[in-house]
Amino acid sequence: MATINVQDVAKEVGEYVKNNTEVISAGVYSAEVTLNKYCKTLTAIKGKFPQFHSILTRVVQGFKAEWQELGDAQFKHKMLQNYHHKVNFPVIPAEILNSWLAELYTTGKTAAEHPISKYIMTELLAKVADDLEDLSQTGVRDDLNADGQFGASLDGIAQQIENAIANATHPAFRIPLNAITPSNILDEIKSFEKQLPKKTRRKCKHLFMSDSLAMTFADQYEKEYGTNVNYTAEGNMKTPLTKMEIVGLPSIPDDIIWTTVDGNMVRLIDVLDKPAVTETQVLDYKLKIFMEFFLGYDFLINQLVYVAVFDGSEKGLENAAQNTLYYDSETLAVTP
């Protein structure tokens, strides 16, 4: 009967992570996490990302030989944040020995080609990426309960959308739509496109929605216009008017639809502390693996995030002064 020594496995895992630090980093910040493909990556030191942008009012005027001051610069500040995460994963080597040996058998590899340390870390990092796939979309930060459980360690992008809608200082841009059904989804997506601000709509490259809603759109589009006429050669689905790529996210609710200008959605990581296995310990028959990293998701400028709303609210930022400041060429009303 095959046996394995937990101390030997602990030593082997320690050597593996020491010699493969980039593998750990790639596993945590994996491109397999869907949202990462569409985020600009920002780095800071332990969590705080002060973000500034300036807005200038109109400055061009007709000539007259006297000083006539025109134009005002306003500077906006938003604090972005990432959060400290950990993985405390227990392994009992005796319990995974048979599955490791089975993988060696099915792949035809030797123990030297695919050591048990690599097997353990490959399985662990795959699960980390799977957790981050959900967390990046639907996580809701809860400072009091972030540790000891899954789901409360950061605000995923769906929660950041909700935060931006509710933020009076840095509001997202609302685009009112009717409740979406299979029979009206094509018209509502077209309405969303038409209501995008004229100066920024061509800078919006992706339209994000739930995977289920994206499939409903594809189904109705093909029924209306024919099979695959709305797909690129790479298989990416496009919106009818502005040709934004539709990105279906598997975990977000069906009532969240948004786009933003390219580069405005960001992934926040730490410039010093790359994801790392910080320690391994042995307790009786158990190997304990400790991992740490920093991660967060947000938008640089909420006012450039365009969100579908279904509550009858008005198009725009729901603030007359900000509507004028950011979108003075649009006709945006704010009912007192």
NORCORLIN-V393416 format. One record per pair of residues at least 24 apart in sequence whose C-alpha atoms are under 10 Angstrom apart, sorted by sequence separation. I is the first residue (numbers start at 1). J is the second residue. D is the distance in Angstrom with one decimal. If there is no record, write none. Layout:
I,J,D
I,J,D
//
This chain:
52,76,5.6
53,77,6.8
93,117,9.9
96,120,8.6
132,156,9.4
173,197,9.4
269,293,8.1
270,294,5.7
303,327,9.6
51,76,8.2
52,77,4.6
53,78,8.7
269,294,5.4
270,295,7.4
51,77,5.7
52,78,6.5
268,294,7.8
269,295,4.9
270,296,9.7
50,77,7.1
51,78,5.1
52,79,8.6
93,120,9.1
268,295,5.5
269,296,6.7
50,78,6.2
51,79,5.9
185,213,8.7
189,217,8.8
218,246,9.7
267,295,7.2
268,296,4.8
269,297,9.0
49,78,8.4
50,79,4.6
51,80,6.9
91,120,8.4
185,214,9.8
217,246,9.4
267,296,5.9
268,297,5.9
49,79,5.8
50,80,6.1
186,216,9.5
266,296,8.3
267,297,4.7
268,298,7.7
48,79,7.0
49,80,4.7
50,81,8.5
182,213,8.9
185,216,7.8
186,217,6.7
207,238,8.8
266,297,5.8
267,298,6.8
48,80,6.1
49,81,5.7
181,213,9.3
185,217,6.3
186,218,9.3
206,238,8.7
207,239,8.0
214,246,7.0
265,297,7.6
266,298,5.5
267,299,8.8
47,80,8.1
48,81,4.9
49,82,8.1
180,213,9.0
183,216,9.6
184,217,9.5
185,218,9.8
205,238,9.7
206,239,9.1
214,247,7.4
215,248,8.0
265,298,6.0
266,299,5.8
47,81,5.1
48,82,6.9
182,216,6.3
183,217,9.7
186,220,7.2
214,248,5.5
264,298,8.5
265,299,4.6
266,300,7.0
46,81,8.8
47,82,4.7
48,83,9.1
89,124,8.2
181,216,8.7
182,217,7.5
185,220,7.7
186,221,6.9
211,246,9.6
213,248,7.5
214,249,8.6
264,299,5.5
265,300,6.6
46,82,7.7
47,83,6.0
181,217,9.7
184,220,9.0
185,221,9.0
206,242,9.9
207,243,9.4
208,244,9.5
210,246,9.8
211,247,7.6
212,248,7.4
213,249,9.3
214,250,9.8
263,299,8.9
264,300,5.4
265,301,8.6
44,81,9.2
45,82,9.6
46,83,8.0
47,84,7.7
87,124,9.5
182,219,8.7
183,220,7.6
205,242,8.6
206,243,8.6
207,244,6.0
208,245,8.5
209,246,7.5
210,247,8.0
211,248,3.9
212,249,8.4
213,250,9.7
263,300,8.5
264,301,6.7
265,302,9.5
44,82,9.0
46,84,7.9
182,220,6.8
186,224,9.1
204,242,8.6
205,243,7.8
206,244,4.9
207,245,6.0
208,246,6.0
209,247,6.4
210,248,5.0
211,249,4.9
212,250,7.4
264,302,8.6
43,82,9.6
203,242,9.9
204,243,9.4
205,244,4.8
206,245,4.7
207,246,4.8
208,247,4.9
209,248,5.3
210,249,4.8
211,250,4.8
212,251,9.5
260,299,8.8
265,304,9.8
202,242,7.1
204,244,6.9
205,245,6.3
206,246,5.8
207,247,6.0
208,248,6.2
209,249,6.2
210,250,5.8
211,251,7.7
212,252,9.5
213,253,9.3
214,254,9.4
261,301,9.6
264,304,7.6
265,305,8.8
87,128,8.3
201,242,7.6
202,243,9.1
203,244,9.5
204,245,9.3
205,246,8.9
206,247,6.6
207,248,8.5
208,249,7.1
209,250,8.8
210,251,6.9
211,252,8.1
212,253,9.1
213,254,6.2
260,301,9.4
264,305,8.1
202,244,8.7
209,251,9.7
210,252,5.4
211,253,9.2
212,254,7.2
213,255,8.8
260,302,8.9
262,304,9.8
201,244,9.5
209,252,7.4
210,253,6.2
211,254,8.2
213,256,9.7
260,303,9.2
261,304,6.4
208,252,9.6
209,253,8.1
210,254,5.3
213,257,9.3
260,304,5.8
261,305,7.3
209,254,6.9
210,255,8.1
259,304,8.7
260,305,4.5
261,306,8.9
193,239,8.3
196,242,9.8
209,255,8.0
210,256,7.3
259,305,6.1
260,306,5.9
193,240,8.7
194,241,8.1
209,256,6.1
210,257,7.7
258,305,7.1
259,306,5.3
260,307,8.6
193,241,6.8
194,242,8.6
208,256,8.1
209,257,4.7
258,306,5.5
259,307,6.8
190,239,7.8
192,241,10.0
193,242,6.6
208,257,5.6
209,258,6.9
257,306,8.5
258,307,4.4
259,308,9.1
189,239,7.5
190,240,6.8
191,241,9.7
193,243,9.4
207,257,7.2
208,258,5.4
209,259,9.1
257,307,5.9
258,308,6.2
158,209,9.9
189,240,8.2
190,241,6.7
193,244,9.1
207,258,5.9
208,259,6.1
256,307,7.5
257,308,5.4
258,309,9.5
189,241,9.1
190,242,8.9
206,258,8.6
207,259,4.9
208,260,9.3
256,308,6.9
257,309,8.3
186,239,9.0
187,240,9.8
206,259,6.1
207,260,8.0
255,308,8.1
256,309,8.1
186,240,8.4
205,259,7.8
206,260,7.6
255,309,8.2
256,310,9.8
204,259,6.4
205,260,7.8
206,261,8.5
255,310,8.2
203,259,9.9
204,260,5.5
205,261,7.0
206,262,8.1
203,260,7.9
204,261,4.4
205,262,6.3
83,141,9.2
201,259,9.3
203,261,5.1
204,262,5.7
205,263,9.8
201,260,8.7
202,261,8.3
203,262,6.0
204,263,9.4
88,148,9.5
200,260,8.8
201,261,7.7
202,262,9.5
203,263,9.5
204,264,9.8
85,146,9.1
86,147,8.6
87,148,9.9
200,261,6.9
84,146,9.9
85,147,8.5
86,148,9.7
200,262,9.8
83,146,9.9
196,259,9.4
196,260,9.9
192,257,9.4
192,258,9.3
193,259,9.8
86,153,9.5
192,259,9.9
85,153,6.9
189,257,9.5
84,153,7.9
85,154,8.8
83,153,7.0
84,154,8.9
82,153,9.6
83,154,6.4
82,154,7.5
83,155,9.3
81,154,9.3
82,155,9.1
81,155,9.8
180,254,9.2
180,255,8.3
179,255,8.4
10,91,9.9
9,91,9.9
175,257,9.8
9,92,9.8
10,93,9.3
175,258,9.1
9,93,7.3
174,258,9.4
6,91,9.3
8,93,9.9
173,258,9.7
6,92,7.6
7,93,9.7
6,93,6.2
173,260,9.7
5,93,7.7
6,94,7.9
172,260,9.8
4,93,6.9
5,94,8.0
3,93,9.2
4,94,6.2
3,94,7.0
4,95,9.8
78,169,9.2
2,94,9.2
4,96,9.9
77,169,9.7
78,170,7.8
4,97,7.3
76,169,9.5
77,170,9.0
158,251,9.2
159,252,9.5
3,97,7.7
27,121,9.5
32,126,9.3
76,170,8.8
158,252,6.3
162,256,9.0
2,97,8.0
3,98,9.6
27,122,8.5
30,125,9.3
33,128,9.8
34,129,9.9
157,252,8.6
158,253,7.9
161,256,8.1
2,98,8.4
30,126,9.3
33,129,6.2
36,132,10.0
156,252,9.4
161,257,9.3
24,121,8.4
27,124,9.1
28,125,6.8
32,129,6.9
33,130,7.4
35,132,9.5
36,133,9.1
161,258,8.3
20,118,9.7
23,121,9.3
24,122,9.2
27,125,5.4
28,126,8.7
30,128,9.4
31,129,8.9
32,130,8.3
33,131,9.0
34,132,9.4
35,133,7.6
158,256,7.2
2,101,9.4
16,115,9.2
23,122,9.2
26,125,9.0
27,126,7.1
28,127,9.6
29,128,9.6
30,129,6.5
33,132,6.5
34,133,6.5
35,134,9.8
158,257,9.4
207,306,9.6
208,307,9.7
16,116,9.9
17,117,8.7
24,124,9.9
25,125,9.5
27,127,9.4
28,128,6.4
29,129,7.8
30,130,9.8
32,132,9.4
33,133,4.8
34,134,9.5
36,136,8.7
158,258,9.7
204,304,9.6
207,307,9.9
16,117,6.5
17,118,8.9
24,125,7.3
27,128,7.5
28,129,6.0
32,133,7.8
33,134,8.5
35,136,7.0
204,305,9.5
13,115,9.3
15,117,8.6
16,118,7.0
23,125,9.0
27,129,6.5
28,130,9.7
30,132,9.1
31,133,9.9
33,135,9.7
34,136,8.7
35,137,7.5
204,306,9.4
12,115,8.3
13,116,8.1
14,117,8.3
26,129,9.7
28,131,9.9
29,132,8.9
30,133,9.4
33,136,7.9
34,137,9.1
12,116,8.0
13,117,4.7
17,121,8.3
28,132,7.9
33,137,9.6
200,304,8.3
12,117,5.8
13,118,7.5
16,121,8.7
201,306,9.7
9,115,9.5
11,117,9.0
12,118,8.9
13,119,9.7
9,116,7.4
10,117,8.2
13,120,8.1
197,304,9.6
9,117,6.7
13,121,7.9
157,265,9.0
8,117,9.9
157,266,9.8
197,306,9.0
196,306,7.3
9,120,9.7
195,306,9.5
196,307,9.7
137,249,7.7
137,250,8.5
138,251,6.6
139,252,9.9
137,251,6.2
138,252,6.1
192,306,9.1
134,249,9.4
136,251,9.3
137,252,6.0
138,253,8.6
192,307,9.0
133,249,9.3
134,250,8.2
135,251,8.9
136,252,9.8
137,253,9.5
192,308,7.2
133,250,8.9
134,251,6.1
133,251,8.3
134,252,8.6
189,308,9.5
196,315,9.4
197,316,9.0
188,308,9.7
195,315,8.0
196,316,9.5
35,156,9.8
195,316,9.5
35,157,8.5
172,299,9.9
200,327,9.7
199,327,8.6
172,301,8.5
173,302,7.7
174,303,9.5
179,308,10.0
198,327,9.2
171,301,9.0
172,302,4.9
173,303,5.7
177,307,9.9
178,308,9.3
179,309,8.9
180,310,8.9
197,327,7.5
199,329,8.6
136,267,9.4
170,301,7.6
171,302,5.8
172,303,4.8
173,304,6.8
174,305,8.5
175,306,6.7
176,307,8.4
177,308,6.3
178,309,8.3
179,310,6.0
198,329,8.5
199,330,9.2
170,302,5.7
171,303,5.7
172,304,6.8
173,305,5.8
174,306,6.0
175,307,5.8
176,308,5.8
177,309,6.0
178,310,5.9
179,311,9.0
197,329,8.8
198,330,7.8
169,302,9.5
170,303,6.4
171,304,9.0
172,305,5.3
173,306,4.8
174,307,5.2
175,308,4.7
176,309,4.8
177,310,5.5
178,311,8.6
197,330,6.9
164,298,9.5
169,303,9.8
170,304,9.9
171,305,8.6
172,306,6.3
173,307,6.2
174,308,6.0
175,309,5.8
176,310,5.9
177,311,8.4
178,312,8.4
196,330,9.9
197,331,9.7
163,298,9.8
164,299,8.8
167,302,8.8
172,307,6.9
173,308,8.7
174,309,6.2
175,310,8.6
176,311,7.5
177,312,7.9
173,309,9.6
174,310,9.5
176,312,6.4
177,313,9.5
160,297,7.8
161,298,8.7
164,301,9.5
165,302,8.6
175,312,9.7
176,313,6.5
159,297,9.8
160,298,6.2
161,299,8.9
164,302,6.1
165,303,9.7
175,313,8.4
176,314,6.5
177,315,9.6
157,296,9.3
158,297,10.0
159,298,9.5
160,299,7.9
163,302,9.5
164,303,8.5
174,313,7.7
175,314,7.4
176,315,6.0
154,294,9.9
155,295,10.0
156,296,7.7
157,297,6.3
158,298,10.0
165,305,9.4
174,314,7.0
175,315,5.0
176,316,9.1
154,295,7.8
155,296,7.1
156,297,6.4
157,298,6.8
161,302,8.8
164,305,8.3
165,306,9.7
173,314,9.6
174,315,5.2
175,316,6.9
153,295,9.2
154,296,6.2
155,297,7.0
156,298,8.2
157,299,9.0
160,302,9.5
165,307,8.0
173,315,7.2
174,316,5.1
175,317,9.4
153,296,9.1
154,297,8.0
155,298,8.3
164,307,9.3
173,316,4.9
174,317,6.3
161,305,8.4
165,309,9.2
172,316,8.1
173,317,4.8
174,318,7.9
161,306,9.4
162,307,9.5
171,316,9.1
172,317,6.1
173,318,8.0
161,307,7.7
171,317,5.8
172,318,8.9
170,317,8.8
171,318,7.8
171,319,8.5
168,317,8.7
167,317,9.9
168,318,8.4
169,319,9.3
173,323,9.1
168,319,8.1
171,322,8.9
165,317,8.8
170,322,9.2
165,318,9.7
169,322,9.3
121,277,9.9
136,295,9.2
136,296,7.9
137,297,9.1
135,296,9.9
136,297,7.1
132,295,9.7
124,289,9.7
38,205,9.7
38,206,8.4
121,289,9.6
35,208,9.9
82,267,8.6
83,268,8.8
84,269,9.6
80,266,9.7
81,267,10.0
82,268,5.7
83,269,8.6
84,270,9.4
81,268,7.2
82,269,6.7
83,270,9.3
80,268,8.3
81,269,9.2
82,270,8.1
86,275,9.3
87,276,10.0
88,277,9.8
85,275,9.4
86,276,9.6
87,277,8.7
90,280,9.8
92,282,9.7
95,285,10.0
86,277,9.5
88,279,9.9
89,280,9.8
90,281,9.6
91,282,9.6
92,283,9.8
94,285,8.1
86,278,9.8
88,280,9.7
90,282,9.6
92,284,9.4
93,285,7.6
94,286,9.1
90,283,9.8
92,285,6.0
93,286,7.2
91,285,8.6
92,286,4.7
93,287,7.4
91,286,5.6
92,287,6.1
90,286,6.5
91,287,5.0
92,288,8.8
90,287,5.7
91,288,6.3
89,287,8.3
90,288,4.6
91,289,7.8
89,288,5.8
90,289,6.3
88,288,6.9
89,289,5.1
90,290,9.0
87,288,10.0
88,289,5.8
89,290,6.7
87,289,7.5
88,290,4.9
89,291,8.4
87,290,5.8
88,291,6.6
86,290,7.2
87,291,4.8
88,292,8.9
86,291,5.4
87,292,6.4
85,291,8.3
86,292,4.3
87,293,8.8
85,292,5.6
86,293,6.4
84,292,7.3
85,293,5.3
86,294,8.6
38,247,9.4
84,293,6.0
85,294,5.8
83,293,8.3
84,294,4.5
85,295,7.3
82,293,9.9
83,294,5.3
84,295,6.8
85,296,9.9
35,247,9.4
82,294,6.2
83,295,5.4
84,296,9.0
34,247,9.2
81,294,9.8
82,295,5.0
83,296,6.0
34,248,9.3
35,249,8.0
81,295,8.5
82,296,4.0
83,297,9.7
34,249,7.4
81,296,6.5
82,297,7.2
34,250,9.2
80,296,8.6
81,297,8.1
82,298,8.9
80,297,8.6
81,298,8.1
80,298,6.9
49,268,8.2
80,299,8.2
48,268,9.3
49,269,9.9
80,300,7.8
47,268,8.2
78,299,9.6
79,300,9.0
40,262,8.7
41,263,9.1
47,269,7.9
48,270,9.4
78,300,7.7
39,262,8.8
40,263,5.5
46,269,8.5
47,270,7.0
77,300,9.8
78,301,7.9
38,262,8.5
39,263,6.8
40,264,7.2
41,265,8.8
42,266,6.7
43,267,8.6
44,268,7.7
45,269,8.4
46,270,6.0
47,271,9.8
77,301,9.2
78,302,9.1
38,263,8.1
39,264,7.7
40,265,6.3
41,266,5.6
42,267,6.1
43,268,6.0
44,269,6.8
45,270,5.4
46,271,8.1
76,301,9.1
38,264,9.6
39,265,5.2
40,266,4.6
41,267,4.8
42,268,5.0
43,269,5.1
44,270,5.1
45,271,5.8
46,272,8.1
38,265,7.3
39,266,4.6
40,267,6.0
41,268,6.1
42,269,6.3
43,270,5.1
44,271,5.2
45,272,6.5
46,273,8.1
38,266,8.2
39,267,5.6
40,268,8.6
41,269,7.3
42,270,8.2
43,271,4.9
44,272,8.0
45,273,8.3
36,265,9.7
38,267,9.1
39,268,9.3
42,271,8.5
43,272,8.6
44,273,9.9
35,265,9.4
36,266,8.5
37,267,9.8
35,266,9.5
36,267,7.0
35,267,8.7
29,267,9.4
29,269,8.9
29,274,9.6
28,274,9.4
29,275,8.3
28,275,6.7
46,293,9.9
47,294,7.4
53,300,8.8
26,274,9.8
27,275,8.7
28,276,9.2
46,294,7.4
47,295,8.3
51,299,9.8
52,300,8.5
53,301,7.9
25,274,6.3
26,275,8.6
45,294,9.5
46,295,9.8
47,296,8.6
51,300,6.7
52,301,8.8
24,274,8.7
25,275,5.1
44,294,9.9
50,300,9.7
51,301,8.4
24,275,6.3
25,276,7.0
43,294,9.9
49,300,9.7
74,325,8.9
22,274,8.9
23,275,9.5
24,276,6.2
25,277,9.8
43,295,9.7
73,325,10.0
21,274,8.7
22,275,8.8
23,276,9.5
24,277,7.7
72,325,10.0
21,275,8.2
22,276,9.0
42,296,9.8
21,276,6.8
42,297,9.8
20,276,9.9
21,277,8.4
41,297,9.4
40,297,9.8
18,276,9.2
39,297,8.4
17,276,8.0
18,277,8.5
39,298,9.2
40,299,9.7
17,277,6.7
18,278,9.8
39,299,9.3
40,300,9.9
17,278,9.2
36,297,9.3
17,279,9.8
35,297,9.2
14,277,8.5
13,277,9.7
14,278,9.5
28,292,9.8
29,293,9.6
14,279,7.9
28,293,8.1
14,280,6.8
28,294,9.8
29,295,8.8
13,280,8.0
14,281,9.7
24,291,9.3
28,295,9.4
57,324,8.9
58,325,9.5
25,293,8.9
57,325,6.7
10,279,10.0
11,280,8.6
56,325,7.9
57,326,8.7
10,280,6.6
11,281,9.6
55,325,7.2
56,326,9.0
58,328,9.2
10,281,7.2
11,282,9.9
55,326,7.4
57,328,8.8
10,282,7.0
9,282,9.5
7,281,9.1
13,287,9.6
7,282,6.9
14,289,9.5
6,282,7.3
7,283,9.6
10,286,9.4
13,289,9.0
6,283,9.1
7,284,9.6
10,287,6.4
6,284,8.4
7,285,8.9
9,287,8.0
10,288,8.6
6,285,6.2
7,286,9.4
10,289,8.9
5,285,8.6
6,286,7.0
7,287,8.2
6,287,6.7
//
